[in-house]
Amino acid sequence: MKCPHCQTACSRSPNVSNLGRVGEIDGKVCFWSVEVHSCPECRKPVLSLIQSLLEPDSIPTVGFSVFRHPDDDRTRKSVVVPRGAARPLAPPEVPADIASDFNEACLVLVDSPKASAALSRRCLEHLLRERKVSTEENLSRAIEDALATHLPPNIGDNLDAIRNIGNFAAHPQKSERSGEILDVEPGEAEWNLDVLESLFDHYYVQPAKSAARREALDKKLAEVGKKPMKQP
């Protein structure tokens, strides 16, 4: 798994405390547990609340572990600390101002999809401008400019779908004032974040990885007296 704070891959050795049964849903008993562990890299805590729906005659005894059936649809885990951890934060390669809007959009997604969608639209507009893909202040036209750069088909199609899923035709304000909080369509806020994640990978993460690989190869070439690779 990845740490929801620093996005570093880490193994976990969580402490699990069982809170007991509280409430019922659809005739099943709610059994609650808390899982907590710290990231070995950044040392920050991660706390999750775990709900298991059990039949009334199968109340667990002391020591019951909700991880006995990790894929069981009876069990649901929600990350409580840090908030918004249901989605990964922006990769470290993303510029700080763009990452800030994206991370906040993730943070408020559950509480306010409208606010999340507004932040993600503004984030997309800033990203396209930062990458010099478009200077348009109208988001719909900026997306057109981005599509003209021949993005990979899967990314381009998903980017184009932002306008359809968000029903930009009926809500032109989403193009004209991208950061304004407006009504959202079902799934719109989540889709915006999914597209931004793919754009982050395309524009920032993969180029950074390629540069690191070239740098490592140039170092090896230099050690044997050879010329470095041509820069792209």
C-alpha positions, -999 to 999 in steps of 0.1 A, spaced: 0 0 0 10 37 -3 11 60 26 -19 85 22 4 113 36 36 110 16 26 85 -12 56 63 -3 50 25 -7 51 9 27 42 -22 45 19 -20 75 18 -36 109 -14 -21 122 -27 -22 157 -63 -32 157 -86 -24 186 -121 -38 187 -148 -14 199 -177 -39 200 -212 -39 186 -230 -6 182 -262 -4 161 -278 -25 134 -282 -21 96 -308 -42 77 -311 -67 106 -273 -72 109 -252 -62 139 -226 -34 133 -193 -45 149 -167 -17 150 -129 -17 151 -101 9 148 -69 3 129 -39 26 134 -3 25 122 24 50 113 43 53 80 79 42 83 90 69 59 72 101 71 62 88 106 27 102 103 -2 83 117 -29 66 96 -62 58 114 -90 38 99 -125 30 112 -137 -5 103 -173 -16 102 -183 -53 99 -219 -64 94 -225 -96 112 -255 -119 118 -269 -115 154 -258 -150 163 -222 -146 151 -210 -118 175 -172 -121 176 -153 -130 207 -123 -111 221 -94 -111 196 -117 -112 165 -98 -97 135 -118 -80 108 -89 -89 84 -98 -126 86 -119 -120 54 -104 -89 37 -125 -93 6 -157 -101 25 -184 -76 15 -195 -76 52 -165 -54 60 -160 -17 51 -129 4 61 -128 42 60 -96 62 65 -103 88 91 -68 103 94 -57 118 71 -91 131 58 -96 127 21 -73 97 20 -98 77 -1 -78 91 -30 -41 95 -33 -27 130 -31 -9 146 -61 25 131 -69 55 151 -57 64 159 -93 33 181 -97 39 219 -92 28 230 -57 0 254 -67 -16 227 -90 -11 200 -64 -28 222 -37 -60 225 -57 -61 188 -65 -54 178 -29 -81 201 -16 -105 187 -42 -98 152 -29 -102 163 7 -137 178 3 -150 152 -22 -172 133 2 -185 164 21 -191 186 -10 -188 172 -45 -197 207 -58 -167 222 -42 -145 194 -52 -156 197 -89 -150 235 -88 -115 230 -74 -107 202 -100 -119 224 -129 -97 252 -117 -68 227 -113 -73 215 -148 -73 250 -162 -40 258 -143 -24 226 -155 -31 232 -192 -18 267 -188 13 256 -169 22 230 -195 16 257 -222 -11 236 -238 -35 264 -239 -38 301 -229 -76 300 -231 -95 312 -201 -126 292 -213 -121 257 -200 -140 240 -228 -118 257 -254 -87 249 -234 -97 212 -235 -101 215 -273 -65 229 -274 -53 200 -253 -70 174 -276 -52 190 -306 -19 181 -290 -25 144 -297 -27 131 -262 -27 93 -258 -62 82 -269 -73 69 -234 -63 102 -218 -77 124 -246 -111 106 -246 -114 109 -209 -105 145 -209 -130 152 -236 -157 134 -215 -153 160 -188 -175 183 -208 -201 157 -214 -203 143 -179 -203 178 -165 -230 189 -190 -210 220 -200 -236 227 -228 -263 233 -201 -239 249 -176 -216 273 -196 -204 288 -163 -183 257 -158 -162 268 -188 -164 305 -183 -158 305 -145 -141 272 -138 -137 277 -101 -173 287 -93 -193 263 -72 -221 249 -93 -244 219 -93 -227 187 -104 -239 157 -124 -236 122 -108 -200 110 -109 -187 144 -122 -164 153 -93 -148 118 -92 -143 118 -130 -125 151 -129 -101 138 -103 -95 106 -123 -86 126 -154 -63 149 -135 -45 118 -121 -39 106 -156 -27 140 -168 -3 142 -138 12 109 -148 15 120 -185 29 155 -180 49 152 -148 55 117 -134 66 98 -166 89 126 -179 105 128 -145 111 90 -144 125 91 -180 149 120 -170 161 100 -140 167 69 -161 187 90 -187 207 106 -159 216 72 -145 226 59 -179 247 90 -186 265 84 -153 273 48 -164 285 60 -198 307 86 -182 323 60 -160 335 40 -191 345 72 -210 316 74 -234 296 104 -244 262 111 -228 229 104 -245 214 130 -267 190 152 -248 153 150 -260 
